[in-house]
């Protein structure tokens, strides 16, 4: 159940935080009925922490120690995220495996730089995805927003947007257009969640009609 007012977002990241910045900017402009209330980073040097500080957003760092299990690391991350009472948790370039507790099923999202289920899985992120797309001679790639489960890039698909692969593309030029698609559909998915228009039915995400009136 969402709290009154804007949707409360916790953002998990490992790097530069460009996706976080997109949500901060959209919320500040009144273009998204949401507010980032917590940032959790897996690295102390993640620039996303600087972005959070500039926006006055509470942040924490949870590093995975070598002797720590996925379950122990996950519990520490969830403790930090849940302290801010978010309605929805967003992966924004979070590079470590995280167990999703049953209480959070259907309330954790990620964006992936390909049309899942193609080019997903462990090790398939960033330029590795774009290199694989070009190596396979694909004519179309894109971006996918999906709910997160306990497998890499596996959860139910919320939204997708196709991106043409051009004859002269490099991983870098392709990344620019895929990232633009990500910036478009990730906030759309969050807006649909905020409006109560997403219904999870097994592996299917149903898009409900807008409420009348």
C-alpha positions in Angstrom: 0.0 0.0 0.0 1.5 3.3 -1.0 1.7 6.2 1.5 -0.3 9.4 0.9 1.4 12.0 -1.3 4.2 11.3 -3.8 5.4 7.7 -4.3 8.4 7.2 -2.0 11.4 5.8 -3.9 14.6 4.1 -2.6 17.3 3.9 -5.3 20.1 1.3 -5.2 23.2 2.1 -7.3 26.8 1.2 -7.8 28.1 3.9 -10.1 27.6 7.4 -11.6 23.9 7.7 -10.7 22.7 9.1 -14.0 19.4 7.2 -13.6 19.0 8.6 -10.1 19.6 12.1 -11.5 16.8 11.6 -14.0 14.4 10.7 -11.3 15.5 13.6 -9.1 15.0 16.1 -12.0 11.6 14.7 -13.1 10.3 14.8 -9.5 11.6 18.4 -9.0 9.9 19.5 -12.2 6.6 18.0 -11.2 6.7 15.6 -14.1 6.6 12.4 -11.9 4.4 11.9 -8.8 7.4 10.5 -6.8 10.2 11.5 -4.4 13.5 9.8 -3.9 13.8 9.3 -0.1 16.9 7.1 0.2 19.9 6.1 -1.9 21.9 3.0 -1.1 25.2 2.5 -2.8 27.4 -0.6 -3.0 30.6 1.5 -3.4 32.0 4.4 -1.4 33.3 6.0 -4.6 29.9 5.9 -6.4 29.2 9.3 -7.8 25.5 8.7 -7.2 26.3 9.5 -3.6 27.4 13.0 -4.6 24.2 13.4 -6.6 22.2 12.4 -3.5 24.1 14.8 -1.3 23.4 17.7 -3.7 19.7 16.9 -3.7 19.6 16.6 0.1 18.7 12.9 -0.1 19.8 10.6 2.8 22.2 8.0 1.6 24.1 5.0 2.9 26.9 2.7 1.6 26.6 -1.1 2.1 29.6 -2.9 0.7 29.7 -6.7 0.4 32.5 -8.2 2.3 34.3 -11.2 1.0 33.2 -13.5 3.7 29.6 -12.3 3.5 26.9 -14.4 1.9 24.3 -12.9 -0.6 21.7 -13.3 2.1 23.7 -11.4 4.7 24.5 -8.6 2.2 20.9 -8.4 1.1 19.7 -8.1 4.7 22.0 -5.2 5.2 20.8 -3.4 2.1 17.2 -3.9 2.9 17.7 -2.6 6.4 19.0 0.6 5.0 16.4 0.9 2.3 13.4 0.1 4.6 14.5 2.6 7.1 13.2 5.3 4.8 9.8 3.5 4.4 9.8 3.5 0.5 6.8 2.4 -1.6 9.0 1.2 -4.5 12.7 0.3 -4.8 14.6 1.0 -8.0 17.8 -0.5 -9.2 19.8 2.2 -11.0 23.0 0.5 -12.1 23.2 -1.7 -8.9 25.8 -4.3 -9.9 25.6 -6.9 -7.1 23.2 -9.8 -6.6 20.4 -9.0 -4.1 17.8 -11.4 -2.7 14.3 -9.9 -2.9 12.3 -10.7 0.2 8.7 -12.0 -0.3 7.4 -8.8 1.2 9.0 -6.8 -1.7 7.9 -9.0 -4.6 6.3 -6.7 -7.2 7.7 -3.6 -5.6 11.3 -3.6 -6.9 12.1 -2.5 -10.5 15.2 -2.5 -12.8 15.9 -1.2 -16.2 18.0 -3.3 -18.6 19.7 -2.0 -21.9 18.2 -4.7 -24.2 14.9 -6.3 -25.1 14.7 -9.1 -22.5 14.8 -12.0 -22.4 17.5 -11.4 -25.0 21.0 -10.3 -23.8 20.3 -10.6 -20.1 21.8 -12.5 -17.3 25.0 -12.4 -15.2 27.7 -10.2 -16.7 25.4 -8.7 -19.3 25.3 -5.0 -18.4 26.4 -1.7 -20.0 28.7 -2.0 -23.0 28.8 -5.8 -22.7 25.2 -5.8 -23.8 25.7 -3.4 -26.7 28.8 -5.3 -27.9 26.8 -8.6 -27.9 23.9 -7.0 -29.8 26.3 -5.8 -32.5 28.2 -9.0 -32.6 25.0 -11.0 -33.2 24.0 -8.7 -36.1 20.7 -7.6 -34.5 18.6 -5.1 -36.4 16.7 -4.0 -33.2 17.6 -3.7 -29.6 16.0 -1.6 -26.9 15.3 -1.1 -23.2 13.3 -3.1 -20.7 11.8 -2.2 -17.3 11.0 -5.3 -15.3 10.2 -6.3 -11.7 13.2 -7.8 -9.9 13.3 -11.3 -8.7 16.1 -13.5 -7.4 17.6 -14.1 -10.9 19.5 -11.7 -13.1 17.3 -9.8 -15.6 14.5 -12.4 -15.1 11.5 -10.8 -13.4 8.2 -9.9 -15.1 8.4 -7.3 -17.8 6.7 -4.0 -17.2 7.6 -1.9 -20.3 9.8 -2.2 -23.4 10.9 0.2 -26.1 12.6 -0.8 -29.3 15.7 1.0 -30.7 16.9 0.5 -34.2 20.5 -0.8 -34.7 22.1 1.2 -37.5 24.7 -0.1 -39.9 27.4 2.2 -38.6 26.7 1.8 -34.9 29.4 1.2 -32.4 28.7 0.1 -28.8 29.1 3.8 -27.8 26.7 5.2 -30.4 24.1 2.5 -29.7 24.4 3.1 -26.0 23.4 6.7 -26.4 20.0 5.8 -28.0 19.3 2.9 -25.7 20.0 5.2 -22.7 17.5 7.7 -24.1 14.9 4.9 -24.2 15.7 3.9 -20.6 15.2 7.5 -19.5 11.8 7.5 -21.2 10.3 4.2 -20.1 11.7 3.9 -16.5 9.8 7.0 -15.3 6.8 5.8 -17.2 6.8 2.5 -15.4 7.2 4.3 -12.0 4.3 6.6 -12.9 2.1 3.6 -13.8 3.0 2.0 -10.5 2.2 5.2 -8.6 -1.2 5.3 -10.4 -2.0 1.7 -9.3 -2.2 0.6 -13.0 0.2 -2.4 -12.8 -1.1 -5.8 -11.7 1.3 -8.7 -11.4 -0.2 -12.0 -12.5 2.5 -14.6 -12.4 5.0 -13.7 -15.0 2.6 -11.2 -16.7 2.2 -7.6 -15.8 -1.2 -6.3 -16.7 -1.7 -2.7 -17.5 -4.9 -1.5 -16.0 -7.0 1.2 -17.6 -6.9 4.7 -16.1 -9.5 5.4 -13.4 -12.6 7.2 -14.7 -13.1 10.8 -13.6 
